């Protein structure tokens, strides 16, 4: 009978090493599974899964494919709601001057976690924005009309809104709603009527024309047309109606009502804040006058005697709460105070500005071409 060979026992260190190796493999498997759960599509050059940009899904795509998806989605065609209390108007981001920086947006999406809702990285052309706001002013602004009772006006504060967009563009547009900054405007005191003896123009009202539009066409203040034509309601016009328009822009007060010039030699400009009017003198004689808008109560126009120290055909203006690009025909007379053209309102004859002297752009051009650097400016 054969004898059974006795087996040697397995050394303890072999058994221990095997257990450790098996444990290490198991640990690596667990870590790999967890990585797949937490970062299911972060490998390679793909964006995290579930990432959405303004409602457009780009999760799991390569950056190049995601950029193409965003390009084709027309994000700037999305609606933007403009709000003033209960009043609302709808435009689009593109019409408002907004563009999407797609490479920057893709970079934000790459750094976002799985399922993130990414806000697009916006850029903006504020010149186009101001054009859009001015274009909407006919619908949004409410004219101030004297009467019994008077009708309070309400106008957009365009410089403040441009500054908000300049300072925090993405934050202002994140929810697709833009709250308009508005100013309540009291009706101006009626100017003297039936004293105008200068030339006039007759305008025949056409289909779809409103008084504010007619005033803008002639570069005049709407209230001057109301008074000259004794209109009881500026909203009641009819096709074919003849309106008398004061020549040269408006009624000018007689010289007896004008403030005295600061000099009787050469040219001089006087701004009368109580009349909301600017006067041009040459050798002590009044040669031109027009309604203006000086500073609001919180931002009054500086008073005193100054001189024009620099002129720009267009200049960017900014302050603590406003930004205005390409302000036309600007003449600075004291620090940041200037006389300039105005494209964001047509409410001349009442305070409206942040301290400057606002004029209709054609009138600002006249003063710009007439006055040289060094021309005295008195503000009273």
KOLGU-761652 format. One record per residue (C-alpha): residue number from 0; x, y, z. Coordinates in Angstrom, 2 decimals. Layout:
BEGIN
+-----+---------+---------+---------+
:   n :      c1 :      c2 :      c3 :
+-----+---------+---------+---------+
: NUM :       X :       Y :       Z :
...
+-----+---------+---------+---------+
// end
This chain:
BEGIN
+-----+---------+---------+---------+
:   n :      c1 :      c2 :      c3 :
+-----+---------+---------+---------+
:   0 :    0.00 :    0.00 :    0.00 :
:   1 :    1.46 :    3.32 :   -1.09 :
:   2 :    2.24 :    5.88 :    1.59 :
:   3 :    0.49 :    9.30 :    1.25 :
:   4 :    2.89 :   12.24 :    0.93 :
:   5 :    2.44 :   14.88 :    3.56 :
:   6 :    1.81 :   18.46 :    2.14 :
:   7 :    3.74 :   21.43 :    3.43 :
:   8 :    1.68 :   24.23 :    4.99 :
:   9 :    1.38 :   27.55 :    3.00 :
:  10 :    3.49 :   30.25 :    4.61 :
:  11 :    1.55 :   32.96 :    6.47 :
:  12 :    3.10 :   35.78 :    4.50 :
:  13 :    1.79 :   34.33 :    1.21 :
:  14 :   -1.74 :   34.18 :    2.58 :
:  15 :   -1.51 :   37.74 :    3.96 :
:  16 :   -0.13 :   39.11 :    0.69 :
:  17 :   -2.94 :   37.56 :   -1.31 :
:  18 :   -5.57 :   39.04 :    0.98 :
:  19 :   -3.99 :   42.49 :    0.67 :
:  20 :   -3.82 :   42.24 :   -3.13 :
:  21 :   -7.46 :   41.21 :   -3.34 :
:  22 :   -8.45 :   44.08 :   -1.05 :
:  23 :   -6.52 :   46.57 :   -3.16 :
:  24 :   -8.21 :   45.37 :   -6.35 :
:  25 :  -11.61 :   45.64 :   -4.67 :
:  26 :  -10.80 :   49.18 :   -3.48 :
:  27 :   -9.80 :   50.26 :   -6.99 :
:  28 :  -13.03 :   48.84 :   -8.40 :
:  29 :  -15.10 :   50.75 :   -5.80 :
:  30 :  -13.25 :   54.02 :   -6.54 :
:  31 :  -13.75 :   53.57 :  -10.28 :
:  32 :  -17.47 :   52.98 :   -9.80 :
:  33 :  -17.77 :   56.08 :   -7.61 :
:  34 :  -15.95 :   58.17 :  -10.22 :
:  35 :  -18.38 :   57.00 :  -12.86 :
:  36 :  -21.34 :   57.88 :  -10.65 :
:  37 :  -20.08 :   61.33 :   -9.66 :
:  38 :  -18.48 :   62.25 :  -12.99 :
:  39 :  -20.28 :   60.11 :  -15.53 :
:  40 :  -19.11 :   62.01 :  -18.62 :
:  41 :  -16.16 :   64.09 :  -17.52 :
:  42 :  -13.67 :   61.90 :  -19.26 :
:  43 :  -12.02 :   62.89 :  -22.47 :
:  44 :  -13.02 :   66.24 :  -23.96 :
:  45 :  -16.75 :   65.97 :  -23.29 :
:  46 :  -18.72 :   68.48 :  -21.22 :
:  47 :  -20.31 :   67.23 :  -17.98 :
:  48 :  -23.60 :   65.45 :  -18.57 :
:  49 :  -26.88 :   67.30 :  -18.18 :
:  50 :  -25.38 :   70.77 :  -18.64 :
:  51 :  -27.90 :   73.29 :  -20.01 :
:  52 :  -27.28 :   76.84 :  -21.29 :
:  53 :  -30.42 :   79.02 :  -21.33 :
:  54 :  -32.58 :   75.98 :  -22.01 :
:  55 :  -30.23 :   74.49 :  -24.62 :
:  56 :  -28.76 :   71.08 :  -23.68 :
:  57 :  -25.04 :   70.67 :  -24.40 :
:  58 :  -24.16 :   68.04 :  -21.77 :
:  59 :  -21.93 :   65.20 :  -22.99 :
:  60 :  -20.94 :   67.06 :  -26.15 :
:  61 :  -17.44 :   68.01 :  -27.15 :
:  62 :  -16.65 :   71.74 :  -26.81 :
:  63 :  -16.70 :   72.08 :  -30.59 :
:  64 :  -20.07 :   70.36 :  -30.93 :
:  65 :  -21.49 :   72.37 :  -28.01 :
:  66 :  -20.34 :   75.62 :  -29.63 :
:  67 :  -22.10 :   74.61 :  -32.85 :
:  68 :  -25.26 :   73.76 :  -30.90 :
:  69 :  -25.28 :   77.18 :  -29.22 :
:  70 :  -24.57 :   78.91 :  -32.53 :
:  71 :  -27.58 :   77.23 :  -34.12 :
:  72 :  -29.89 :   77.86 :  -31.15 :
:  73 :  -30.08 :   81.66 :  -31.74 :
:  74 :  -29.82 :   82.59 :  -28.08 :
:  75 :  -30.00 :   86.31 :  -28.92 :
:  76 :  -33.43 :   85.74 :  -30.42 :
:  77 :  -34.82 :   84.92 :  -26.99 :
:  78 :  -37.38 :   87.44 :  -25.66 :
:  79 :  -36.49 :   90.17 :  -23.17 :
:  80 :  -39.35 :   91.61 :  -21.14 :
:  81 :  -39.14 :   95.33 :  -20.33 :
:  82 :  -41.18 :   96.22 :  -17.25 :
:  83 :  -42.44 :   99.44 :  -15.67 :
:  84 :  -44.79 :   98.43 :  -12.88 :
:  85 :  -47.77 :   96.77 :  -14.55 :
:  86 :  -46.77 :   97.97 :  -18.04 :
:  87 :  -44.75 :   95.55 :  -20.17 :
:  88 :  -43.07 :   95.54 :  -23.58 :
:  89 :  -41.26 :   92.68 :  -25.31 :
:  90 :  -38.11 :   92.89 :  -27.40 :
:  91 :  -35.28 :   90.41 :  -28.04 :
:  92 :  -31.79 :   90.22 :  -26.62 :
:  93 :  -30.38 :   90.83 :  -30.09 :
:  94 :  -32.49 :   93.94 :  -30.68 :
:  95 :  -31.30 :   95.19 :  -27.28 :
:  96 :  -27.67 :   95.01 :  -28.44 :
:  97 :  -26.87 :   91.78 :  -26.58 :
:  98 :  -24.56 :   89.10 :  -27.99 :
:  99 :  -23.43 :   85.73 :  -26.55 :
: 100 :  -19.70 :   85.07 :  -26.17 :
: 101 :  -19.85 :   81.38 :  -27.07 :
: 102 :  -16.20 :   80.44 :  -26.28 :
: 103 :  -16.50 :   82.03 :  -22.82 :
: 104 :  -19.84 :   80.29 :  -22.25 :
: 105 :  -18.33 :   76.91 :  -23.21 :
: 106 :  -15.48 :   77.51 :  -20.75 :
: 107 :  -17.99 :   78.15 :  -17.95 :
: 108 :  -19.86 :   74.98 :  -18.94 :
: 109 :  -16.65 :   72.93 :  -18.85 :
: 110 :  -15.98 :   74.08 :  -15.29 :
: 111 :  -19.57 :   73.46 :  -14.17 :
: 112 :  -20.76 :   70.29 :  -12.49 :
: 113 :  -23.05 :   67.66 :  -13.91 :
: 114 :  -26.60 :   68.93 :  -14.49 :
: 115 :  -25.63 :   72.61 :  -14.12 :
: 116 :  -27.86 :   75.34 :  -15.59 :
: 117 :  -25.29 :   77.76 :  -17.03 :
: 118 :  -26.05 :   81.44 :  -17.68 :
: 119 :  -24.68 :   82.54 :  -21.07 :
: 120 :  -21.68 :   84.86 :  -21.07 :
: 121 :  -23.17 :   88.03 :  -22.53 :
: 122 :  -21.58 :   91.02 :  -24.24 :
: 123 :  -23.43 :   94.18 :  -25.25 :
: 124 :  -23.21 :   97.08 :  -27.69 :
: 125 :  -24.51 :   99.96 :  -25.57 :
: 126 :  -24.84 :  102.20 :  -28.61 :
: 127 :  -27.36 :   99.74 :  -30.03 :
: 128 :  -29.03 :   99.49 :  -26.61 :
: 129 :  -29.56 :  103.23 :  -26.38 :
: 130 :  -30.91 :  103.28 :  -29.95 :
: 131 :  -33.38 :  100.56 :  -29.01 :
: 132 :  -34.50 :  102.41 :  -25.87 :
: 133 :  -34.91 :  105.70 :  -27.72 :
: 134 :  -36.89 :  103.88 :  -30.39 :
: 135 :  -39.20 :  102.48 :  -27.72 :
: 136 :  -39.63 :  105.85 :  -25.98 :
: 137 :  -42.66 :  106.70 :  -28.12 :
: 138 :  -44.43 :  103.69 :  -26.61 :
: 139 :  -43.03 :  103.85 :  -23.09 :
: 140 :  -42.74 :  107.53 :  -22.16 :
: 141 :  -45.82 :  109.42 :  -20.97 :
: 142 :  -45.85 :  113.13 :  -21.79 :
: 143 :  -46.45 :  115.66 :  -19.03 :
: 144 :  -49.39 :  117.88 :  -19.98 :
: 145 :  -50.52 :  120.96 :  -18.05 :
: 146 :  -54.20 :  121.38 :  -17.36 :
: 147 :  -56.77 :  121.07 :  -14.63 :
: 148 :  -55.92 :  118.56 :  -13.38 :
: 149 :  -52.45 :  118.30 :  -14.94 :
: 150 :  -51.16 :  115.02 :  -16.36 :
: 151 :  -47.89 :  113.93 :  -14.79 :
: 152 :  -45.29 :  112.67 :  -17.22 :
: 153 :  -43.13 :  109.59 :  -16.96 :
: 154 :  -39.95 :  109.12 :  -19.00 :
: 155 :  -37.18 :  106.56 :  -19.18 :
: 156 :  -33.91 :  107.37 :  -17.43 :
: 157 :  -31.71 :  105.95 :  -20.19 :
: 158 :  -28.29 :  106.86 :  -18.70 :
: 159 :  -29.04 :  104.96 :  -15.49 :
: 160 :  -30.19 :  101.87 :  -17.38 :
: 161 :  -27.09 :  101.87 :  -19.59 :
: 162 :  -24.94 :  102.09 :  -16.47 :
: 163 :  -26.72 :   99.09 :  -14.91 :
: 164 :  -26.01 :   97.01 :  -18.01 :
: 165 :  -22.43 :   98.28 :  -18.14 :
: 166 :  -21.80 :   97.28 :  -14.51 :
: 167 :  -23.63 :   93.92 :  -14.27 :
: 168 :  -24.75 :   92.68 :  -17.67 :
: 169 :  -25.27 :   88.97 :  -16.91 :
: 170 :  -27.02 :   89.69 :  -13.61 :
: 171 :  -29.43 :   92.17 :  -15.19 :
: 172 :  -30.43 :   89.75 :  -17.97 :
: 173 :  -30.31 :   86.42 :  -16.12 :
: 174 :  -34.09 :   86.04 :  -15.71 :
: 175 :  -35.07 :   87.58 :  -19.06 :
: 176 :  -36.74 :   90.57 :  -17.37 :
: 177 :  -35.34 :   94.12 :  -17.35 :
: 178 :  -36.87 :   96.66 :  -14.97 :
: 179 :  -36.96 :  100.12 :  -16.55 :
: 180 :  -35.72 :  103.17 :  -14.65 :
: 181 :  -38.35 :  105.90 :  -14.97 :
: 182 :  -38.60 :  109.52 :  -13.83 :
: 183 :  -41.87 :  111.22 :  -12.91 :
: 184 :  -42.04 :  114.59 :  -14.65 :
: 185 :  -44.29 :  117.49 :  -13.66 :
: 186 :  -45.88 :  119.53 :  -16.47 :
: 187 :  -44.01 :  122.74 :  -17.30 :
: 188 :  -45.53 :  126.10 :  -16.61 :
: 189 :  -47.24 :  127.26 :  -19.82 :
: 190 :  -45.24 :  129.88 :  -21.68 :
: 191 :  -46.86 :  133.06 :  -22.88 :
: 192 :  -49.17 :  132.46 :  -25.81 :
: 193 :  -50.07 :  134.61 :  -28.79 :
: 194 :  -46.81 :  136.56 :  -28.47 :
: 195 :  -44.89 :  134.70 :  -31.16 :
: 196 :  -44.38 :  136.90 :  -34.22 :
: 197 :  -41.66 :  134.95 :  -36.04 :
: 198 :  -41.97 :  132.64 :  -39.01 :
: 199 :  -44.01 :  129.47 :  -38.71 :
: 200 :  -44.39 :  126.17 :  -40.54 :
: 201 :  -47.68 :  124.39 :  -41.20 :
: 202 :  -47.68 :  120.63 :  -40.72 :
: 203 :  -50.53 :  118.48 :  -42.03 :
: 204 :  -51.11 :  115.45 :  -39.80 :
: 205 :  -50.69 :  112.14 :  -41.62 :
: 206 :  -51.95 :  108.64 :  -40.84 :
: 207 :  -50.35 :  107.19 :  -37.71 :
: 208 :  -48.66 :  110.41 :  -36.56 :
: 209 :  -48.75 :  111.39 :  -32.90 :
: 210 :  -47.90 :  114.82 :  -31.55 :
: 211 :  -44.68 :  113.60 :  -29.91 :
: 212 :  -43.49 :  112.24 :  -33.26 :
: 213 :  -44.35 :  115.50 :  -35.04 :
: 214 :  -42.45 :  117.46 :  -32.39 :
: 215 :  -39.42 :  115.24 :  -32.89 :
: 216 :  -39.57 :  115.64 :  -36.68 :
: 217 :  -39.23 :  119.40 :  -36.32 :
: 218 :  -36.90 :  119.33 :  -33.32 :
: 219 :  -39.38 :  121.27 :  -31.17 :
: 220 :  -40.93 :  120.75 :  -27.77 :
: 221 :  -44.37 :  119.17 :  -27.94 :
: 222 :  -45.76 :  121.67 :  -25.44 :
: 223 :  -44.96 :  124.58 :  -27.77 :
: 224 :  -47.15 :  122.99 :  -30.46 :
: 225 :  -49.91 :  122.40 :  -27.89 :
: 226 :  -49.88 :  126.04 :  -26.80 :
: 227 :  -49.50 :  127.59 :  -30.25 :
: 228 :  -52.45 :  125.55 :  -31.56 :
: 229 :  -54.46 :  125.69 :  -28.30 :
: 230 :  -54.91 :  121.93 :  -28.27 :
: 231 :  -57.11 :  120.79 :  -25.39 :
: 232 :  -55.94 :  117.17 :  -25.71 :
: 233 :  -52.60 :  116.41 :  -27.42 :
: 234 :  -53.70 :  112.81 :  -27.97 :
: 235 :  -56.66 :  113.85 :  -30.13 :
: 236 :  -55.31 :  114.52 :  -33.62 :
: 237 :  -56.98 :  113.71 :  -36.91 :
: 238 :  -55.59 :  113.02 :  -40.38 :
: 239 :  -55.46 :  116.25 :  -42.38 :
: 240 :  -55.37 :  118.50 :  -39.31 :
: 241 :  -53.12 :  121.55 :  -39.80 :
: 242 :  -50.72 :  122.37 :  -36.99 :
: 243 :  -48.72 :  125.57 :  -36.73 :
: 244 :  -45.07 :  124.87 :  -35.89 :
: 245 :  -42.89 :  127.75 :  -34.64 :
: 246 :  -39.97 :  128.29 :  -36.99 :
: 247 :  -36.47 :  127.48 :  -35.84 :
: 248 :  -37.71 :  125.13 :  -33.21 :
: 249 :  -39.78 :  127.18 :  -30.86 :
: 250 :  -41.17 :  130.28 :  -29.30 :
: 251 :  -38.39 :  132.58 :  -28.15 :
: 252 :  -39.03 :  135.11 :  -25.41 :
: 253 :  -38.49 :  138.78 :  -26.19 :
: 254 :  -35.15 :  140.27 :  -25.21 :
: 255 :  -36.81 :  142.02 :  -22.27 :
: 256 :  -37.42 :  138.62 :  -20.65 :
: 257 :  -33.91 :  137.32 :  -21.29 :
: 258 :  -31.23 :  137.48 :  -18.58 :
: 259 :  -28.39 :  139.93 :  -19.04 :
: 260 :  -25.26 :  138.60 :  -20.78 :
: 261 :  -22.02 :  138.30 :  -18.84 :
: 262 :  -20.20 :  140.53 :  -21.34 :
: 263 :  -21.09 :  143.05 :  -24.03 :
: 264 :  -18.07 :  142.17 :  -26.16 :
: 265 :  -17.89 :  139.02 :  -28.25 :
: 266 :  -19.93 :  135.87 :  -27.72 :
: 267 :  -21.51 :  134.71 :  -24.46 :
: 268 :  -23.85 :  131.95 :  -23.30 :
: 269 :  -26.31 :  132.26 :  -20.43 :
: 270 :  -28.24 :  129.30 :  -18.99 :
: 271 :  -31.31 :  130.32 :  -16.98 :
: 272 :  -32.30 :  127.37 :  -14.81 :
: 273 :  -35.54 :  129.05 :  -13.70 :
: 274 :  -36.66 :  129.39 :  -17.33 :
: 275 :  -35.00 :  126.14 :  -18.46 :
: 276 :  -33.55 :  128.07 :  -21.38 :
: 277 :  -30.17 :  128.81 :  -22.92 :
: 278 :  -29.41 :  132.17 :  -24.52 :
: 279 :  -26.69 :  133.05 :  -27.03 :
: 280 :  -25.40 :  136.65 :  -27.17 :
: 281 :  -23.07 :  138.41 :  -29.55 :
: 282 :  -21.76 :  141.83 :  -28.57 :
: 283 :  -24.51 :  142.08 :  -25.99 :
: 284 :  -27.33 :  141.27 :  -28.42 :
: 285 :  -29.51 :  138.16 :  -28.12 :
: 286 :  -29.04 :  136.05 :  -31.27 :
: 287 :  -30.53 :  132.68 :  -30.32 :
: 288 :  -32.44 :  130.87 :  -27.57 :
: 289 :  -33.84 :  127.43 :  -26.92 :
: 290 :  -35.39 :  125.35 :  -24.17 :
: 291 :  -33.03 :  123.05 :  -22.27 :
: 292 :  -33.12 :  120.48 :  -19.50 :
: 293 :  -30.80 :  121.23 :  -16.60 :
: 294 :  -30.04 :  119.11 :  -13.53 :
: 295 :  -32.63 :  117.31 :  -11.44 :
: 296 :  -33.01 :  118.35 :   -7.78 :
: 297 :  -30.58 :  115.65 :   -6.59 :
: 298 :  -28.05 :  116.50 :   -9.31 :
: 299 :  -28.37 :  120.26 :   -9.91 :
: 300 :  -26.45 :  122.16 :  -12.54 :
: 301 :  -23.58 :  124.15 :  -11.08 :
: 302 :  -24.22 :  127.91 :  -10.86 :
: 303 :  -21.68 :  130.63 :  -11.62 :
: 304 :  -19.47 :  132.08 :  -14.34 :
: 305 :  -17.33 :  129.71 :  -16.40 :
: 306 :  -15.78 :  129.30 :  -19.84 :
: 307 :  -15.91 :  126.52 :  -22.41 :
: 308 :  -12.58 :  124.73 :  -21.98 :
: 309 :  -12.91 :  121.80 :  -24.40 :
: 310 :  -15.25 :  120.61 :  -27.19 :
: 311 :  -15.95 :  117.12 :  -28.53 :
: 312 :  -18.17 :  116.18 :  -31.45 :
: 313 :  -18.99 :  113.04 :  -29.40 :
: 314 :  -17.91 :  111.95 :  -25.93 :
: 315 :  -18.66 :  109.09 :  -23.54 :
: 316 :  -20.09 :  110.25 :  -20.22 :
: 317 :  -20.41 :  108.33 :  -16.96 :
: 318 :  -21.15 :  108.94 :  -13.31 :
: 319 :  -21.99 :  107.00 :  -10.14 :
: 320 :  -25.25 :  105.69 :  -11.60 :
: 321 :  -25.25 :  106.40 :  -15.34 :
: 322 :  -23.33 :  105.71 :  -18.54 :
: 323 :  -23.85 :  107.43 :  -21.90 :
: 324 :  -21.77 :  106.57 :  -24.97 :
: 325 :  -21.18 :  109.00 :  -27.83 :
: 326 :  -22.98 :  112.06 :  -26.43 :
: 327 :  -23.07 :  114.49 :  -29.40 :
: 328 :  -21.74 :  118.04 :  -29.60 :
: 329 :  -20.39 :  118.27 :  -26.07 :
: 330 :  -18.89 :  121.50 :  -24.71 :
: 331 :  -17.51 :  121.27 :  -21.17 :
: 332 :  -17.53 :  124.50 :  -19.17 :
: 333 :  -16.75 :  123.31 :  -15.60 :
: 334 :  -15.26 :  119.96 :  -14.62 :
: 335 :  -17.75 :  117.34 :  -15.92 :
: 336 :  -20.54 :  119.86 :  -16.54 :
: 337 :  -21.27 :  120.50 :  -20.18 :
: 338 :  -23.74 :  121.65 :  -22.82 :
: 339 :  -24.53 :  118.80 :  -25.20 :
: 340 :  -27.01 :  117.09 :  -27.50 :
: 341 :  -29.54 :  114.63 :  -26.15 :
: 342 :  -30.89 :  111.52 :  -27.82 :
: 343 :  -32.57 :  109.83 :  -24.83 :
: 344 :  -35.45 :  112.21 :  -24.12 :
: 345 :  -37.48 :  114.99 :  -25.70 :
: 346 :  -38.74 :  116.64 :  -22.50 :
: 347 :  -36.96 :  119.97 :  -22.79 :
: 348 :  -38.26 :  122.81 :  -20.67 :
: 349 :  -37.96 :  120.92 :  -17.37 :
: 350 :  -35.05 :  119.53 :  -15.29 :
: 351 :  -34.04 :  116.08 :  -16.54 :
: 352 :  -30.25 :  115.75 :  -16.38 :
: 353 :  -27.50 :  114.63 :  -14.02 :
: 354 :  -26.14 :  118.18 :  -14.00 :
: 355 :  -25.36 :  118.95 :  -17.63 :
: 356 :  -27.35 :  121.24 :  -19.91 :
: 357 :  -29.35 :  119.04 :  -22.31 :
: 358 :  -30.31 :  120.33 :  -25.76 :
: 359 :  -31.95 :  118.68 :  -28.78 :
: 360 :  -29.10 :  117.44 :  -30.94 :
: 361 :  -29.69 :  119.95 :  -33.80 :
: 362 :  -29.65 :  122.81 :  -31.29 :
: 363 :  -26.52 :  121.45 :  -29.62 :
: 364 :  -24.87 :  121.38 :  -33.05 :
: 365 :  -25.79 :  125.04 :  -33.57 :
: 366 :  -24.22 :  126.09 :  -30.28 :
: 367 :  -21.20 :  123.82 :  -30.92 :
: 368 :  -20.50 :  125.48 :  -34.27 :
: 369 :  -21.21 :  128.97 :  -32.98 :
: 370 :  -19.23 :  128.99 :  -29.71 :
: 371 :  -15.45 :  128.71 :  -29.54 :
: 372 :  -13.33 :  127.37 :  -26.71 :
: 373 :  -13.08 :  130.24 :  -24.22 :
: 374 :  -16.66 :  131.46 :  -24.74 :
: 375 :  -18.07 :  132.63 :  -21.36 :
: 376 :  -20.88 :  130.53 :  -19.88 :
: 377 :  -23.01 :  131.95 :  -17.07 :
: 378 :  -25.45 :  129.66 :  -15.24 :
: 379 :  -28.05 :  131.42 :  -13.09 :
+-----+---------+---------+---------+
// end
